[in-house]
């Protein structure tokens, strides 16, 4: 009953540890870029809208947003502003 045990060599363990570290770094980079992408998708200007002061109504004649008739709940850089988007033709 002489059985020789075979274990993992130290080289295999080191390569596996390095591969795991690289995968964690790639995952962190990917997740952080995904957060930036998600913030930009919900941005008013990226959706073709215009951020205006809270006291100006969307589509109000004589304003810079006269052609932007639809109020939307998209994010603007200033908290007191709201987003107006052009109506689809």
VOBA-1610 file (N, C-alpha, C; in pm, whole numbers, padded with zeros to 5 digits, always signed):
BEGIN
Unk+00080-00118+00000Unk+00000+00000+00000Unk+00086+00126+00000Unk+00179+00129-00086Unk+00261+00248-00101Unk+00200+00336-00208Unk+00129+00435-00168Unk+00071+00531-00263Unk+00144+00663-00247Unk+00186+00717-00360Unk+00255+00846-00356Unk+00150+00956-00375Unk+00148+01047-00284Unk+00053+01158-00293Unk+00104+01261-00393Unk+00011+01313-00469Unk+00047+01419-00562Unk-00027+01545-00520Unk+00047+01649-00505Unk-00012+01777-00466Unk+00010+01880-00575Unk-00045+01997-00552Unk-00024+02107-00645Unk+00116+02163-00626Unk+00180+02189-00737Unk+00313+02248-00726Unk+00299+02396-00688Unk+00401+02451-00634Unk+00400+02590-00590Unk+00383+02683-00709Unk+00434+02643-00825Unk+00419+02725-00946Unk+00272+02740-00984Unk+00196+02634-00977Unk+00054+02638-01013Unk-00021+02729-00916Unk+00012+02722-00790Unk-00055+02806-00690Unk-00023+02953-00714Unk+00100+02986-00747Unk+00139+03125-00773Unk+00069+03179-00897Unk+00066+03101-01003Unk-00001+03144-01128Unk-00151+03164-01102Unk-00213+03076-01026Unk-00355+03090-00996Unk-00382+03216-00913Unk-00294+03247-00818Unk-00310+03367-00736Unk-00295+03493-00821Unk-00198+03495-00910Unk-00179+03610-00999Unk-00299+03627-01091Unk-00350+03518-01145Unk-00468+03525-01232Unk-00589+03578-01156Unk-00605+03537-01032Unk-00717+03585-00951Unk-00705+03735-00923Unk-00584+03782-00896Unk-00562+03925-00873Unk-00594+04005-00999Unk-00550+03956-01114Unk-00578+04024-01241Unk-00729+04029-01267Unk-00799+03921-01241Unk-00945+03921-01261Unk-01015+04019-01170Unk-00970+04031-01047Unk-01030+04128-00954Unk-01006+04270-01002Unk-00887+04299-01050Unk-00856+04434-01101Unk-00941+04466-01222Unk-00956+04371-01314Unk-01040+04393-01432Unk-01185+04415-01392Unk-01235+04341-01295Unk-01373+04357-01248Unk-01394+04495-01187Unk-01298+04543-01109Unk-01311+04676-01048Unk-01313+04784-01155Unk-01227+04774-01253Unk-01225+04873-01363Unk-01357+04869-01439Unk-01406+04753-01471Unk-01531+04739-01546Unk-01649+04797-01469Unk-01657+04767-01340Unk-01770+04815-01259Unk-01765+04967-01246Unk-01648+05025-01230Unk-01640+05171-01218Unk-01678+05239-01349Unk-01637+05185-01461Unk-01674+05242-01592Unk-01823+05226-01617Unk-01882+05118-01570Unk-02025+05095-01586Unk-02105+05200-01510Unk-02057+05239-01394Unk-02124+05344-01316Unk-02121+05478-01387Unk-02009+05511-01449Unk-01997+05635-01525Unk-02091+05632-01645Unk-02097+05519-01714Unk-02185+05505-01829Unk-02331+05521-01788Unk-02369+05461-01677Unk-02508+05472-01631Unk-02546+05613-01596Unk-02455+05689-01541Unk-02483+05829-01507Unk-02500+05912-01633Unk-02422+05883-01736Unk-02431+05960-01859Unk-02556+05926-01939Unk-02605+05804-01927Unk-02724+05765-02002Unk-02846+05843-01954Unk-02854+05868-01824Unk-02968+05939-01768Unk-02952+06090-01767Unk-02849+06142-01833Unk-02822+06285-01835Unk-02914+06355-01934Unk-02961+06473-01896Unk-03055+06550-01978Unk-02996+06588-02113Unk-02876+06643-02113Unk-02814+06691-02236Unk-02785+06575-02331Unk-02747+06460-02279Unk-02721+06344-02364Unk-02848+06288-02427Unk-02962+06318-02370Unk-03090+06275-02428Unk-03147+06379-02523Unk-03072+06485-02551Unk-03118+06588-02644Unk-03201+06696-02576Unk-03193+06703-02447Unk-03271+06802-02373Unk-03189+06922-02334Unk-03253+07010-02257Unk-03187+07131-02211Unk-03226+07154-02066Unk-03129+07181-01982Unk-03154+07209-01841Unk-03188+07357-01825Unk-03298+07384-01758Unk-03341+07523-01736Unk-03373+07544-01589Unk-03380+07671-01550Unk-03412+07705-01411Unk-03551+07656-01376Unk-03572+07632-01249Unk-03698+07574-01203Unk-03817+07667-01227Unk-03794+07798-01236Unk-03907+07890-01256Unk-03948+07907-01402Unk-03877+07843-01496Unk-03912+07850-01639Unk-03982+07721-01677Unk-04098+07733-01738Unk-04174+07616-01781Unk-04127+07570-01918Unk-04128+07439-01940Unk-04091+07385-02071Unk-04192+07430-02175Unk-04143+07474-02290Unk-04230+07517-02398Unk-04283+07658-02382Unk-04235+07731-02285Unk-04283+07868-02261Unk-04235+07960-02373Unk-04327+08033-02432Unk-04295+08122-02544Unk-04201+08233-02497Unk-04108+08271-02586Unk-04015+08378-02556Unk-03899+08338-02467Unk-03883+08208-02444Unk-03770+08161-02364Unk-03677+08077-02451Unk-03565+08042-02394Unk-03468+07960-02468Unk-03516+07817-02486Unk-03623+07779-02417Unk-03675+07642-02427Unk-03813+07638-02491Unk-03843+07734-02578Unk-03975+07738-02642Unk-04000+07612-02724Unk-03896+07558-02789Unk-03914+07437-02870Unk-03899+07309-02789Unk-03860+07321-02665Unk-03847+07205-02576Unk-03975+07193-02494Unk-04071+07118-02543Unk-04202+07117-02483Unk-04230+07013-02377Unk-04145+06913-02363Unk-04176+06804-02270Unk-04087+06809-02146Unk-04144+06825-02028Unk-04062+06813-01907Unk-04028+06667-01881Unk-03905+06640-01845Unk-03861+06503-01819Unk-03791+06497-01684Unk-03789+06381-01627Unk-03722+06363-01498Unk-03581+06308-01519Unk-03503+06377-01602Unk-03364+06340-01625Unk-03275+06432-01541Unk-03154+06388-01514Unk-03068+06463-01423Unk-03001+06582-01492Unk-02996+06692-01419Unk-02923+06811-01460Unk-02808+06832-01362Unk-02708+06908-01405Unk-02591+06927-01319Unk-02622+07013-01197Unk-02716+07105-01210Unk-02756+07190-01098Unk-02886+07135-01041Unk-02894+07123-00911Unk-03010+07059-00848Unk-03139+07139-00867Unk-03130+07271-00875Unk-03250+07354-00887Unk-03302+07362-01031Unk-03239+07293-01124Unk-03284+07295-01263Unk-03368+07172-01295Unk-03446+07183-01402Unk-03518+07066-01451Unk-03492+07052-01601Unk-03526+06937-01655Unk-03492+06903-01792Unk-03613+06920-01883Unk-03590+06985-01997Unk-03693+06997-02101Unk-03639+06929-02227Unk-03724+06848-02291Unk-03684+06772-02410Unk-03776+06810-02525Unk-03720+06812-02647Unk-03801+06840-02765Unk-03900+06727-02787Unk-04020+06765-02830Unk-04122+06663-02861Unk-04085+06594-02992Unk-04112+06465-02998Unk-04083+06389-03121Unk-04182+06429-03229Unk-04129+06442-03350Unk-04213+06486-03463Unk-04292+06370-03518
//
